[in-house]
């Protein structure tokens, strides 16, 4: 019995370590439509624009990068939220959406660069 328990613990430990080494890769399908149509959908949830930015996504399986405008909408009363990308041709795609949106009010979360980034030397600009 003791050997069985030790075997189970070993298998679980090994599989957890292996899972931590594997990068996560997602291939998703995003609903896309004209921006006006997607905006109407957001109106059904009474979501309002909270912030904008730029986003880069990679096509599967080619890995070709696509850049677009990014729009984050939320209904702060109900907690629903949607993240849209808007491409130059007027197509908008829903990257993700969800619920339980809450503003973060805790302390600043420190972000540490990878060690190889910290050790990189600054190059002087060429004249």
C-alpha positions in Angstrom: 0.0 0.0 0.0 2.8 2.4 0.9 4.5 1.7 -2.4 1.2 2.4 -4.3 0.8 5.8 -2.6 4.5 6.6 -3.4 4.0 5.7 -7.0 0.9 7.9 -7.3 2.7 10.8 -5.7 5.6 10.3 -8.1 3.4 10.2 -11.2 1.4 13.3 -10.1 4.7 15.2 -9.4 6.2 14.2 -12.7 3.1 15.1 -14.7 2.8 18.4 -13.0 6.4 19.3 -13.7 5.9 18.3 -17.4 2.8 20.4 -17.6 4.6 23.4 -16.3 7.3 23.1 -19.0 4.8 23.0 -21.9 3.8 26.4 -23.3 0.1 27.0 -23.8 -0.9 27.4 -27.4 -4.5 28.3 -28.2 -6.2 28.1 -31.6 -9.5 29.9 -31.4 -12.3 31.1 -33.6 -13.3 34.7 -33.2 -16.7 36.0 -34.2 -16.2 38.8 -36.7 -18.6 41.3 -38.4 -18.7 44.9 -39.4 -17.9 47.2 -36.5 -21.5 48.6 -36.4 -22.9 45.1 -36.0 -20.5 44.2 -33.3 -21.2 47.5 -31.6 -24.9 46.7 -31.6 -24.2 43.4 -29.9 -22.3 45.2 -27.1 -25.3 47.6 -26.7 -27.4 44.6 -25.8 -25.3 44.2 -22.7 -25.1 48.0 -22.1 -21.3 47.9 -22.2 -19.4 51.1 -22.5 -15.9 51.8 -23.9 -13.5 51.7 -21.0 -10.1 51.9 -22.8 -8.4 51.5 -26.1 -5.0 50.3 -27.4 -3.3 48.3 -30.1 -3.1 44.5 -30.3 -1.1 42.0 -32.3 -2.5 38.6 -33.0 -1.0 35.7 -34.8 -2.9 33.6 -37.4 -2.8 29.8 -37.1 -1.1 27.8 -38.5 1.0 30.4 -40.4 1.9 32.5 -37.5 1.4 35.7 -39.6 1.0 38.7 -37.3 -2.0 41.0 -37.6 -2.2 44.3 -35.9 -5.4 46.1 -35.0 -7.0 48.6 -32.8 -8.2 47.2 -29.4 -11.3 48.3 -27.6 -12.3 47.1 -24.1 -15.9 47.5 -23.2 -17.6 46.8 -19.9 -20.8 47.2 -18.0 -19.5 48.1 -14.5 -23.0 47.5 -13.0 -23.4 43.9 -14.2 -19.7 43.0 -14.6 -19.9 41.9 -18.3 -17.0 42.8 -20.5 -15.9 42.4 -24.2 -12.6 42.8 -25.9 -12.8 43.7 -29.6 -10.2 44.2 -32.3 -10.9 46.5 -35.2 -9.0 46.0 -38.5 -8.3 48.6 -41.1 -11.0 47.2 -43.4 -13.7 47.9 -40.8 -14.0 44.3 -39.6 -14.3 43.9 -35.9 -13.6 40.6 -34.1 -14.5 39.7 -30.5 -11.2 38.5 -29.0 -12.8 37.6 -25.7 -15.7 38.4 -23.4 -16.7 37.5 -19.9 -18.3 38.4 -16.6 -17.3 39.4 -13.1 -15.3 42.5 -14.2 -14.0 44.3 -11.2 -11.5 47.2 -11.2 -8.2 46.2 -9.4 -7.7 48.4 -6.4 -4.8 46.5 -4.7 -1.2 47.4 -4.6 0.9 47.8 -7.7 2.0 44.4 -9.0 5.7 44.4 -9.7 6.7 43.0 -13.1 10.2 41.6 -13.3 11.9 41.3 -16.7 13.6 38.0 -17.6 17.3 37.9 -16.4 18.6 38.1 -20.0 16.7 41.4 -20.5 18.2 42.9 -17.3 21.8 42.0 -18.5 21.4 43.4 -22.0 23.7 46.4 -22.6 22.3 49.7 -23.8 23.7 50.5 -27.2 24.7 54.1 -28.0 22.7 55.6 -30.9 24.7 55.7 -34.1 25.6 59.2 -35.3 
